[in-house]
Amino acid sequence: MTASFAAVDLGASSGRVMVGRVGPDSLDLTEAHRFPNRPVRVPEGLRWDILALYAGVLDGLRAAGQVDSVGIDSWAVDYGLLDADGALLGNPVHYRDGRTEGVAEKVWASVPAPDLYAATGLQYAPFNTLYQLTAARSSSQLASAKRLLLIPDLLAYWLTGEAGTELTNASTTQLIDPRTRDWSHDLAARLGIDLGLFAPLRRPGDPAGTLQPHVLEETGLTGPVPVTTVGSHDTASAVAAVPAVGERFAYICTGTWSLAGLELDAPVLTEASRAANFTNELGLDGTVRYLRNIMGLWLLQECLREWGDPDLGELLREAAEVAPLRSVVDAGDPAFLAPGRMPSRIADACRESGQPVPASRAEVTRCILDSLALAHRRAVREAQSLADHPVDVVHIVGGGARNDLLCRLTADACGLPVVSGPAEAAALGNVLVQARAHGLVGDRASMRGLLARTQPLRRYEPSGDGGAWHAAEDRLPGRP
């Protein structure tokens, strides 16, 4: 028996609808439709063009053809507000918008940062939903809202007419207790946040309704077509698609962000974990995604945009010839969060730390990739120590799995073998959760075994001088 599943996978710069065909020992993924995700800066700030994204989803479902189910994943933390009639109250605010500047300090005045971490296990990030809601407290939109839906839940609502809040994504709001896997009602009450705005919680594999008649007409599909709840935070879907054997592995989900960490059975809520800025987000089957957010390939993407989108393959070949570890920056520094002038900002960071300033595009690119590998090294090492969870291998999944130089540098930096692939991890995890809900695959180990048998993977063994990476780490600001 085989079945087809549409995975709607939305990233920060593009969206796509992928079709996964799953059988007892087969897993094929094809792209039905890809569309841009272009945020728009309007007088009031940076906004997502959510209607264009929804139109792209409809076009993608039409291109996908008849499927047995649909699942949706996207980036985290952002949301849309609906009025009493279910109408959207304006385009969702982009997490890179400046409205949350200085908001964390206001929150900490009511709930100190250590208490906030003990309650939710979430790392500090200025754009967490908790801070966005605090920033919006006096807005007329929030005052008029009767429902808040995270981005993938909003799109599912438009497709089905049924509202829910998927748990893995809800865990990024900083309003979920990772021990109970439910809302932190005490925390929300202390901060004046109305949890009644959120729709009931759903978990990966739960039904999320069926496509409405007008959606069927728009897409040309024949109903009923169910929508299945998946790990709607794209990182949750990507981690579900890590083709690991056993439990002694670390993962790095690479793309606009690098999410580096471990899959655990319970959260790590110690003060040392908070100080190291690790987060405890929820994953499939009661697991915890214990990870650190690193700025990721956003650094390179912004440079490429500034340079007029030169040929990436040629640039990476030139970067591979540049002297290693000549200059490095802190790839987790919030100073790199905003768009614009990225090559100049990287040069400034090198200058301020007394390192050689990259002069060419290849040197800037090598600085970025060395810095990412160094950040991966630190995250993997510290996660093992804080969670008391040793690992034997690092899996790189997502778009960065295609970057041969980044994978090689990460193996060298971590001193561990790196297995790269699949590159389409989020879409594959999305598909596999749907397939499991429909009885085609078994537990997580079975899902990962199917991935290992059917997806192209590459292994990198560490080489070179580990001491050079240690010395480079010591050059970073704030290091001894």
C-alpha positions in Angstrom: 0.0 0.0 0.0 1.2 3.5 -0.9 -0.3 6.9 -0.3 0.5 10.5 -1.2 0.8 13.4 1.2 1.1 17.1 0.6 3.6 18.9 2.9 3.2 22.6 3.0 6.6 23.8 4.2 7.0 27.5 4.7 10.4 29.1 5.3 11.4 32.7 6.0 12.3 33.4 2.4 10.1 30.9 0.4 7.3 28.4 0.7 6.7 25.2 -1.2 4.3 22.4 -1.4 6.0 19.0 -1.6 4.4 15.7 -2.4 5.6 12.6 -0.5 4.7 9.1 -1.6 5.1 6.6 1.1 5.1 2.8 0.9 6.3 0.0 3.2 9.9 0.5 2.0 9.7 3.6 -0.1 9.8 7.3 0.5 9.8 9.7 -2.5 9.5 13.5 -2.3 8.9 15.8 -5.2 8.3 19.5 -5.4 4.9 20.5 -6.7 5.1 24.3 -6.3 7.5 26.9 -4.9 6.7 30.5 -4.2 8.5 33.5 -2.7 7.9 34.7 0.9 8.6 38.4 0.7 8.0 40.4 3.9 6.7 43.9 3.3 7.8 47.0 5.2 4.9 49.3 5.7 4.8 52.6 7.8 3.9 50.6 11.0 6.7 48.1 10.6 7.7 44.8 9.0 4.9 42.4 8.1 4.4 39.0 6.5 2.3 39.0 3.3 0.1 36.2 4.6 -2.4 36.4 1.8 0.3 35.8 -0.8 1.5 32.8 1.2 -2.0 31.4 1.4 -2.4 31.9 -2.4 0.9 30.0 -2.8 -0.5 27.2 -0.7 -3.6 26.9 -2.8 -1.6 27.0 -6.0 0.6 24.3 -4.6 -2.3 22.0 -3.7 -3.7 22.4 -7.2 -0.3 21.5 -8.6 0.1 18.5 -6.2 -3.0 16.8 -7.5 -5.1 14.3 -5.5 -3.5 13.5 -2.1 -4.5 11.5 0.9 -3.8 14.3 3.4 -2.3 17.7 3.9 0.1 18.9 6.6 1.5 22.4 7.3 4.8 23.5 9.0 6.4 26.9 9.2 8.7 29.1 11.2 7.8 29.7 14.8 6.6 32.5 17.2 4.6 34.7 14.8 0.8 34.8 14.7 -2.3 36.3 13.2 -5.2 37.8 15.2 -8.8 37.1 14.3 -12.0 39.1 15.3 -15.2 37.6 16.6 -16.3 36.7 13.1 -13.0 34.9 12.3 -11.7 37.6 10.1 -8.0 38.4 10.1 -7.1 41.7 11.9 -4.2 42.8 9.7 -1.0 41.1 8.3 1.0 39.3 11.0 4.0 41.1 12.4 7.4 39.8 11.3 9.6 38.5 14.1 12.5 40.8 12.9 10.3 43.8 13.4 11.7 46.2 16.0 8.6 46.4 18.2 10.1 44.0 20.9 13.2 46.2 21.5 13.5 46.7 25.2 10.4 44.6 26.0 12.2 41.8 27.7 13.3 44.0 30.5 9.7 45.0 31.1 8.7 41.3 31.3 11.6 40.5 33.7 10.5 43.3 36.0 7.3 41.2 36.6 8.9 37.7 36.2 12.7 37.6 36.6 14.5 35.8 33.9 15.5 32.8 36.0 11.8 32.3 37.0 10.8 32.6 33.4 13.2 29.9 32.4 12.3 27.6 35.2 8.6 27.8 34.1 9.1 27.5 30.4 12.6 26.3 29.6 12.8 28.8 26.7 16.0 30.6 25.8 16.0 34.3 25.6 15.1 35.5 22.1 13.8 39.0 21.7 11.1 37.8 19.3 9.5 35.1 21.4 5.7 35.3 21.2 5.6 36.2 24.9 7.5 39.4 24.2 5.5 40.1 21.0 2.3 40.0 23.0 3.7 42.2 25.7 4.8 44.7 23.0 1.2 44.6 21.5 -0.6 45.0 24.8 -1.9 48.5 24.1 -2.7 48.0 20.5 -6.2 48.2 19.1 -5.7 45.0 17.2 -5.0 42.9 20.3 -7.9 44.6 22.1 -10.2 43.6 19.3 -8.9 40.1 18.9 -10.9 37.0 19.9 -8.5 34.4 18.6 -4.8 34.1 18.1 -3.4 31.5 15.6 0.2 30.8 15.0 1.1 30.9 11.3 0.6 27.2 10.3 -2.5 27.1 12.4 -3.9 30.2 10.7 -3.4 28.6 7.3 -5.0 25.3 8.5 -7.9 27.3 9.8 -8.5 28.9 6.4 -8.3 25.5 4.7 -10.6 23.7 7.1 -12.6 26.3 9.1 -11.4 24.5 12.3 -9.0 26.2 14.8 -6.3 24.6 16.9 -2.9 25.3 18.3 -0.2 22.7 17.5 1.9 21.9 20.5 5.5 21.8 19.1 5.0 25.3 17.8 3.1 26.5 20.9 6.2 25.5 22.9 8.1 28.4 21.2 5.7 31.0 22.5 7.3 30.9 26.0 3.9 30.2 27.5 4.1 26.3 27.6 5.4 24.3 30.6 7.7 21.6 29.0 7.1 19.3 31.9 3.3 19.2 31.7 3.2 19.9 28.0 0.4 22.3 28.6 0.0 26.1 29.1 1.7 27.8 32.0 -1.4 29.4 33.4 0.4 30.9 36.4 3.0 32.6 34.2 0.4 33.9 31.8 -1.7 35.3 34.8 1.4 37.1 36.2 2.0 38.8 32.9 -1.6 39.6 32.0 -1.7 37.4 28.9 -5.1 35.9 28.1 -4.6 32.3 27.2 -8.2 32.2 26.1 -7.0 33.8 22.9 -5.4 30.4 21.9 -7.4 27.6 20.3 -7.3 24.2 21.9 -3.9 22.4 21.8 -3.3 19.7 19.1 -0.5 17.2 18.9 1.3 15.8 15.8 -0.9 13.2 14.3 -4.2 14.7 15.5 -6.8 15.4 12.8 -7.2 19.1 11.9 -10.4 19.0 9.8 -11.0 18.5 6.1 -10.6 20.9 3.2 -13.6 23.2 2.9 -15.8 23.0 -0.3 -14.5 26.3 -1.6 -10.9 25.1 -1.1 -11.7 21.9 -3.0 -13.2 24.0 -5.8 -10.2 26.3 -5.9 -7.6 23.5 -5.9 -9.5 21.0 -8.1 -9.2 18.3 -5.5 -11.9 15.7 -4.8 -13.0 15.6 -1.1 -12.9 14.6 1.5 -9.2 15.6 1.9 -8.1 15.6 5.6 -5.6 18.0 7.1 -3.4 16.2 9.6 -1.6 18.0 12.4 2.2 17.6 12.0 5.1 19.1 13.9 4.1 22.5 12.7 7.2 24.1 13.9 9.5 23.3 11.0 12.4 22.4 13.3 10.1 19.8 15.0 9.4 18.3 11.6 13.1 18.4 10.7 14.2 16.7 13.9 11.6 14.0 13.2 13.4 13.4 9.9 16.9 13.0 11.4 18.0 9.5 10.1 19.7 8.6 13.4 20.3 5.1 14.8 19.9 5.0 18.6 20.0 8.0 20.9 23.6 9.1 21.0 23.4 11.8 18.3 23.3 15.5 18.0 21.5 17.3 15.2 22.0 20.6 13.5 19.0 21.8 11.5 20.4 24.3 9.0 18.8 27.0 6.9 18.2 30.6 7.7 18.9 29.5 11.3 21.1 26.8 12.7 19.3 24.9 15.5 21.9 22.7 17.2 21.2 20.3 20.0 19.9 17.0 21.3 16.7 15.0 21.4 15.9 14.3 25.1 13.2 12.7 27.1 12.9 15.6 29.6 13.7 19.3 29.7 16.9 20.7 31.3 15.8 23.6 33.5 19.0 24.4 35.4 20.4 27.8 35.9 23.5 26.7 34.0 21.3 25.8 31.0 19.7 29.2 31.2 23.0 31.0 31.3 24.2 29.0 28.3 21.0 30.1 26.5 19.7 26.7 25.6 16.0 26.2 24.9 13.7 23.3 25.6 11.1 23.1 22.8 8.7 20.2 22.4 9.1 17.5 19.8 7.4 14.4 18.5 6.2 11.7 20.9 6.9 13.6 24.2 10.5 14.4 23.3 12.3 17.7 24.0 14.3 19.5 21.5 17.1 20.8 23.6 19.0 23.2 21.4 20.6 26.6 20.8 19.5 29.0 18.2 22.5 30.2 16.0 22.1 32.9 13.4 22.7 30.3 10.6 23.0 30.8 6.9 21.1 34.0 7.3 24.5 35.6 7.5 25.5 34.3 4.1 22.0 34.9 2.6 22.1 38.6 3.5 25.7 38.9 2.1 24.6 37.3 -1.2 21.6 39.7 -1.4 23.9 42.6 -0.8 26.3 41.4 -3.5 23.5 40.9 -6.1 23.2 37.1 -5.8 26.5 35.9 -7.3 27.0 32.2 -8.2 27.0 30.4 -4.8 28.9 27.3 -6.0 31.8 29.4 -7.3 31.9 31.5 -4.2 32.1 28.4 -2.0 34.9 26.9 -4.1 36.8 30.2 -3.7 36.1 30.2 0.1 37.5 26.7 0.4 40.8 28.1 -0.8 40.9 30.9 1.8 43.2 30.3 4.9 41.0 28.7 7.6 40.0 30.4 10.8 41.7 33.7 9.8 38.7 35.7 11.3 35.6 34.5 13.2 32.6 36.2 14.6 30.0 35.1 17.2 27.3 33.5 15.0 24.8 33.8 17.8 25.2 37.5 18.3 21.8 39.3 18.2 23.7 42.1 16.4 23.3 40.1 13.2 19.6 39.6 13.6 18.3 42.6 11.5 18.6 42.6 7.7 20.9 44.9 5.8 24.7 45.7 5.5 25.7 42.3 6.6 29.2 42.3 4.9 30.0 45.6 6.6 28.7 44.4 10.0 30.8 41.3 9.8 33.8 43.4 8.9 33.1 45.7 11.9 32.8 42.7 14.3 36.2 41.4 13.1 37.8 44.9 13.4 36.4 45.4 16.9 37.8 42.0 18.1 41.2 42.8 16.7 41.1 40.2 13.9 42.0 40.7 10.2 39.1 42.2 8.3 37.8 40.1 5.4 38.6 41.9 2.2 37.0 39.8 -0.5 33.7 38.1 -0.9 35.4 34.7 -0.6 37.1 35.8 2.7 33.7 37.0 4.1 32.1 33.7 3.1 34.9 31.7 4.7 34.6 33.8 7.9 30.9 33.1 8.0 31.3 29.3 7.5 34.2 29.0 10.0 32.1 31.0 12.5 29.0 28.7 12.0 31.1 25.6 12.4 32.6 27.1 15.5 29.1 27.9 16.9 28.1 24.3 16.1 31.1 23.0 18.0 30.2 25.1 21.1 26.5 24.1 21.0 27.1 20.4 20.6 29.8 20.3 23.3 27.8 22.4 25.8 24.6 20.5 25.2 26.3 17.2 26.0 27.6 18.6 29.2 24.5 20.4 30.4 22.2 17.4 29.6 24.7 14.7 30.6 24.0 13.1 27.2 27.1 12.1 25.2 26.9 11.7 21.5 28.9 9.8 18.8 27.7 11.5 15.7 26.3 14.8 14.4 23.5 14.9 11.9 23.2 17.9 9.7 19.8 18.2 8.0 18.1 21.0 6.1 19.4 23.3 3.4 22.9 23.4 4.9 23.3 19.7 4.3 24.0 20.6 0.7 26.9 22.9 1.7 29.9 20.5 1.5 32.3 23.0 3.0 30.0 23.8 6.0 29.6 20.0 6.7 33.3 19.4 6.5 34.2 22.3 8.7 31.5 21.2 11.2 33.0 17.7 11.4 36.5 19.2 12.0 35.3 21.7 14.6 33.2 19.2 16.6 35.8 16.4 16.3 32.9 14.0 15.5 31.7 12.3 12.3 29.0 14.3 10.5 26.2 12.7 8.5 24.6 15.2 6.1 21.1 14.8 4.8 18.3 14.8 4.1 18.2 18.4 2.8 14.4 18.4 2.8 14.1 17.3 6.4 11.2 19.5 7.4 9.1 18.4 4.5 10.0 14.7 5.0 9.2 14.9 8.7 5.9 16.5 7.8 5.1 13.7 5.4 6.1 10.9 7.8 3.9 12.2 10.6 1.0 12.2 8.1 1.9 8.7 7.0 2.1 7.5 10.5 -1.3 8.9 11.3 -2.6 6.9 8.3 -0.9 3.7 9.5 1.8 3.5 6.9 4.8 3.8 9.2 5.5 2.9 12.8 7.4 4.6 15.7 10.1 7.2 15.4 12.8 4.5 15.0 10.8 3.1 12.1 10.5 6.5 10.5 14.2 7.1 10.8 15.1 3.7 9.5 13.0 4.4 6.4 14.8 7.7 5.9 18.2 6.0 6.2 17.3 3.4 3.6 15.7 5.8 1.1 17.4 9.2 1.3 20.9 10.2 0.0 23.3 10.7 2.9 27.0 11.6 3.1 29.4 11.0 6.0 32.3 13.3 6.9 35.1 12.2 9.2 36.9 14.9 11.3 40.4 15.9 10.3 42.8 18.7 11.1 43.9 20.2 14.3 41.3 20.5 17.0 43.5 23.0 18.9 43.1 25.5 16.1 39.4 25.5 16.7 39.9 26.0 20.4 42.2 28.9 19.8 39.7 30.5 17.4 37.0 30.1 20.0 39.2 32.1 22.5 39.2 35.0 20.1 35.5 35.5 20.2 34.2 38.5 22.3 33.4 37.6 25.8 35.8 34.6 25.9 38.7 34.4 28.3 
